[in-house]
């Protein structure tokens, strides 16, 4: 649009304003002036002909008063400029500039949340690899270290519920960066403590702020990536905790050996604080924040609720409790996923926490280092399993998550049986069995959360992830002390039996959702072939007129009994394209959408 007018130019009172970062571009070059927030203001004076085009939107003219004019008048006109809509209907391939901008921002968002969530694991697992040095330096018993460890999953699970609700109400970008910064500060403070009475509440507080990581990341993934590709991207993001879990032993272990146990907490904490500023700088909450259309529209997967002009829940959302109740608590599928998540996390935590003890006590593996080698296959398998399950749900099941989760859980059960029966002397076969457990358990661990995020309104994604995470970590806490009591009273056979039983319960809970995500199919009644009745007044040998609900029918050849035909729909697209075409389904006019026509 053209900003300014000839009359105001003659009086020297014209200012030039362009909206930065919203898809506007100048036909005859860039603009010069003072940047005010996201706007550029050109000083009053001689006007140059600058024409801006907003992706096919109509041009407009606005006069901006010079500094001597009324501030109210200036604010009113500036508001009109701010309210100019961006093209919210552009689809992928319609504008190369939008495509390029979307691609860059999606990559930027993904690597930011990947690195950020991996850093959350730095401050989450720092205690695990610092504990041996603490025990030697401070004289702490194993039970005292266990008390510090046990408070974390309870606080973390509850925090995921609360933070999930809160992150739906506030800026995702701010929430994620703030949580990471606080975990870094808590780790540093923990490194200066020598008393157990201060360590326990600090580590519980770390569990609270650790819950600020996953729900915002889940919301960003649903905001920036469409459903047809989300499983693959979610799978890649889910490997971030495997990445963080791989590097933190190296970082914390080196710091403990070289400088003392305190630095095993201080260094990861410092890294987290630095990364929080990185996240705040790189992330934006929605594509609309940078002048891009919603991802469902861009990928041409828009539903009626996501199309421009539809009522947006984010604009009219009520209280946090109303959002949670309306979109999450009242959804029966969320509760089925949540309870199944409880059992999935029980199995995951039960293997990751006790598999090395199982190898030492039951399989009679020679030493702890050898047992650690065999268990190391779990993280590698988990990384590959997350990627494979996400790809399979996207490409093979076309966005359906539940069948892949069930298949992977059956793989978990098979791998657990192999883990139990493989002799302890078979070193690499034992490692492979743990690898398979990790491969199959991390797939459901990732996909249950993704399925929950996709069956609720986008305004409640973080709330759903929070509820699922809270119940999941209740399952993880049951895999601690209660599972050890089972092993103590009934032996290691009961340990494996418990894992198998809980896996089977998860499968049973997920079966009612097998069809979740399948496209709606219209069941068309097939007319019954009965002899046609000859109406009164029709001479013998003459054609019998078609009668609704009676007569003999044959398959419609034009639509092959589907009731629909494929039609190409073309229309205007953007100034860069003459037209845009896509295939649509329309009812078959030959059979009226029934798939069958009367016999002639």
HUNORFEN-V186965 format. One record per backbone hydrogen bond with DSSP energy under -0.5 kcal/mol. CO is the residue of the C=O (numbers start at 1). NH is the residue of the N-H. Records with the same first field share a line. If there is no record, write none. Layout:
CO->NH + NH
//
This chain:
1->52
2->4 + 62
5->9
6->10
7->11
8->13
9->12
14->45
16->42
18->20 + 40
19->22
25->53
26->29
34->36 + 41
35->37
36->39
38->20
39->36
40->18 + 42
41->34
42->16
48->50
49->51
50->3 + 52
51->27
53->25 + 55
54->57
60->2
62->4 + 64
63->65
64->15
66->69
70->74
71->75
72->76
73->77
74->78
75->79
76->80
77->81
78->82
79->83
81->84
86->88
87->90
91->94
95->99
96->100
97->101
98->102
99->103
100->104
101->105
102->106
103->107
104->108
105->109
106->110
107->111
108->112
109->113
110->114
111->115
112->116
113->117
114->118
115->119
116->120
117->121
118->122
119->123
120->124
121->125
122->126
125->129
126->130
127->130 + 131
130->134
131->135
132->136
133->137
134->138
135->139
141->145
142->146
143->147
144->148
145->149
146->150
147->151
148->152
149->152 + 153
150->154
151->155
152->156
153->157
154->158
155->159
156->160
157->161
158->162
159->163
160->164
161->165
162->166
163->167
164->168
165->168
166->169 + 170
171->175
172->176
173->177
174->178
175->179
176->180
177->181
178->182
179->183
180->184
181->185
182->186
183->187
184->188
185->189
186->190
187->191
189->192
190->193
195->198 + 199
196->200
197->201
198->202
199->203
200->204
201->205
202->206
203->207
204->208
205->209
206->210
207->211
208->211
209->212
210->213
211->215
213->217
214->218
215->219
216->220
217->221
218->222
219->223
220->224
221->225
223->295
226->229 + 230
227->231
229->233
230->234
231->235
232->236
233->237
234->238
235->239
236->239
237->240
238->241
239->243
240->244
241->245
242->246
243->247
244->248
245->249
246->250
247->251
248->252 + 253
249->253
250->254
251->255
252->256
253->257
254->258
255->259 + 260
256->260
260->263 + 264
261->264 + 265
262->265 + 266
263->267
265->269
266->270
267->271
268->272
269->273
270->274
271->275
272->276
273->277
274->278
275->279
276->280
277->281
278->282
279->283
286->289
287->290 + 292
288->291
294->298
295->299
296->301 + 302
297->300
298->92
303->306 + 307
307->310
311->313
312->315 + 316
313->316 + 317
319->323
320->324
321->325
322->326
323->327
324->328 + 329
325->330
328->331
330->332
331->334 + 335
332->336
333->337
334->338
335->339
336->340
337->341
338->342
339->343
340->344
341->345
342->346
343->347
344->348
345->349
346->350
347->351
348->352
349->353
350->354
351->355
354->358
355->359
356->360
357->361
358->362 + 363
359->365
367->371
368->372
369->373
370->374
371->375
372->376
374->377
375->378
376->379 + 380
377->381
378->382
379->383
380->384
381->385
382->386
383->387
384->388
385->389
386->390
387->391
388->392
389->393
390->394
391->395 + 396
392->396 + 397
393->399 + 400
397->400
399->401
401->405
402->406
403->407
404->408
405->409
406->410
407->411
408->412
409->413
410->414
411->415
412->416
413->417
414->418
415->419
416->420
417->421
418->422
423->426
425->427
426->430
427->431
428->432
429->433
430->434
431->435
432->436
433->437
434->438
435->439
436->440
437->441
438->442
439->443
440->444
441->445
442->446
443->447
444->448
445->449
446->450
447->451
448->452
449->453
450->454
451->455
457->460
458->461
460->464
461->465
462->466
463->467
464->468
465->469
466->470
467->471
468->472
469->473
470->474
471->475
472->476
473->477
474->478
475->479
477->480
478->483
480->484
481->485
482->486
483->487
484->488
485->489
486->490
487->491
491->494 + 495
492->496
493->497
494->498
495->499
496->500
497->501
498->502
499->503
500->504
501->505
502->506
503->507
504->508
505->509
506->510
507->511
508->512
510->513
511->514
513->516
515->518
521->523
522->524
523->525
525->527
528->530
533->535
535->538
537->539
539->542
543->545
547->550
550->547
551->530
552->599
554->597
556->560 + 561
559->562
563->588
565->586
567->569 + 584
568->570
569->582
571->580
574->577
580->571
582->569
584->567
586->565
588->592 + 593
591->594
595->556
597->554
//
